[in-house]
Amino acid sequence: MTTVVHGSDARTAGERVRDSRNSRDSHNSRGPGRFREFRRGRPFWAGLFTTASGLVVLFPPYASLRFGDAMISLNTMGGISSLVIGVVLVSCGISFWARPELRVVAGVVALLLSLVAIVTSNLGSFMLGTLLGIIGAALALAWSPGARRRGRDEPAGGSASAQRTGIVASGVATVRSGPSRHVSASDRTGA
């Protein structure tokens, strides 16, 4: 480890980097930093796509658009099913944000309802609601907590724990502690 000395301040390079990260994190405790932490701690985009899907499924059966003297209204028998499917999709989207540990259950429900919406509510609100729901459900099912943080904290050479404790390759365990040392064949077999 390299030591950096500045006057009376003698610290290792690792300690300096750690201190700069801590001071940067304390500055981000308000405003955009808070939202960034909220977004990284849950399947944010899955919730956004799924909530948008629910709103798109809810819109056509209950909307009437007016263009001058012409009124366009799409009133179908699928109004009740659109209401139920839309509300449940919005609920799944909000649950991705509020309770990320339920992402698998809510993701499966959102995926199934997005597919059922094709048949029951105006072709899944003209396929846009179904497409948004499938994307949101897929993002929720693929998201895992802490995956982003693990990737950022790992050194480029591999897993930090593997470098400290040892790597097992083809049945042979080697321990890295300090400089590399040559392990002879007799050391590996225990003879």
Buried (B, 14 or more C-beta within 10 A) or exposed (E): EEEEEEEEEEBEEEEEEEEEEEEEEEEEEEEEBEEEEEBEBBBBBBBBBBBBBBBBBBBBBEEEEEEEEEEEEBEEEBBEBBBBBBEBBBBBBBBBBEEBEBBEEBBBBBBEBBBBBBEBBBBBBEEBBBBBBBBBBBBBBEBEBEEEEEEEEEEEEEEEEEBEEEEEEEEEEEEBEEEEEEEEEEEEEEE
